[in-house]
Amino acid sequence: MVEVTERAREELKKALDAQVQADQPSTGLRLALVGPDEFGLGVDQEQEGDQVVEHEGAKVLIVETALAEKLDGITIDVHESEAGPKLVMSKTA
């Protein structure tokens, strides 16, 4: 299971709010593998079996079961960069 820090949930909620209207409660940001060791986020609907992370009643992150299993022990957090907040993944010790 993928862990998501509170700060990362807040940033994901901001990103979701910027892309989705409030009247679409089943819509969230899906984490997907887009290349070797490269992940992306896209607006999508929750599917049966998905891991769903919520924040303030919104589905801020949706992860397909198979990907969630591969990312077991991974934590998504936020690091500040010159360009602003950046989502990062790290292996939980």
N, C-alpha and C positions, 0 to 999 in steps of 0.2 A: 504494500500500500504506500502511496506517495503521501508524504507529510507536507503541509503548507503552513508556514508561520502566519501569525496574525497580520504582520506588516505586508506580507505577500498577498494575503487575502484582500487587504485594503487596496493595494495597487491593482490587483486583478479586477476588483469591483469598479474602480475608476475606469479602467480600460473597457470593461463590459458596458458601463453606462454611456461611454462615448460612442459605442457602436450599435447599441440595441435600445429600442423603445421600452419603457417601463411596463407596457401591457403584454410583454412576451416572457412570462415567468418560466417557461420550460426551456428557454434559450440560454446558453452559456458559452464560455470560451473552451474550446476543445484543444487539449494538448496532443500534438501529433508529431511523429517522427517524419521529418521532411528530407533528411539526408543522413549520411553517416555521422553519427554523434551530433546531429543538428535537429533541434526541436522548433516547432512553430505553434502559434495559437490562431484559431479561427473560430468564427461564430458558428454554432451548431446546436442541434437539439439533442437532449439526453436520449440514449438508447438503453434498452433493457440490458442490465449487467454492468453498465458503466459505473466507475467510481465517481462520485459527485462531491465536490467541496463547496460548501455554502458560506456566504457572509452577508449578514443583514438581510436574510431571506432570499438572496439571489444565488443562482448556481454560477459561481465565479470560475469554476474549473471542472471540466468533464474529461475523464481519462478512460479510454477503452480498457477492458479487463486485461487483455493480453499485455498491453503496454504498462499498465499499473503493476502487473506481476514482475515484469522486467525491471521496473524502477523501484522495486521493494527496497526500503532502507534509504531512499533518496528524500531529501528535504528541499523544498523550494522556498527561497528567501529573497530578500531585496538587499542589494548593495547600492550605495550611492556612487554615482560616477559623475564626471564633468557634464555629461549629457542629461543627467537626471537619474531617477531610480531605474535600476536594471534587475530583472529577475535572474536569479542564479540557482543552479542545482548543485547540491553537495551530498556526499555519502555520509549518512549518520554514523557516528562512531559507535 
